[in-house]
Amino acid sequence: MIKRRINLLLMIIASLFFLIGSILFLPQFSDYSLIGVWSFAIGSFTMLAISVVDLFEELSTVSR
């Protein structure tokens, strides 16, 4: 149960990074585009990490 809550919290955090990054790509925020790039990259990496952990957990339960 605690793993599921952590997973959901990380998904929300990653989504917020995507949202912030997307907003900072808009022309009126061009001065902050580097922050937008990093926000998008952090969101992407977090989503990838969550997916990899989920995959390994699934594979470990299938092989039992």
Stockholm file with secondary structure:
# STOCKHOLM 1.0

chainA/1-64         MIKRRINLLLMIIASLFFLIGSILFLPQFSDYSLIGVWSFAIGSFTMLAISVVDLFEELSTVSR
#=GR chainA/1-64 SS CHHHHHHHHHHHHHHHHHHHHHHHTSGGGGGGHHHHHHHHHHHHHHHHHHHHHHHHHHHHHHCC
#=GC SS_cons        CHHHHHHHHHHHHHHHHHHHHHHHTSGGGGGGHHHHHHHHHHHHHHHHHHHHHHHHHHHHHHCC
//
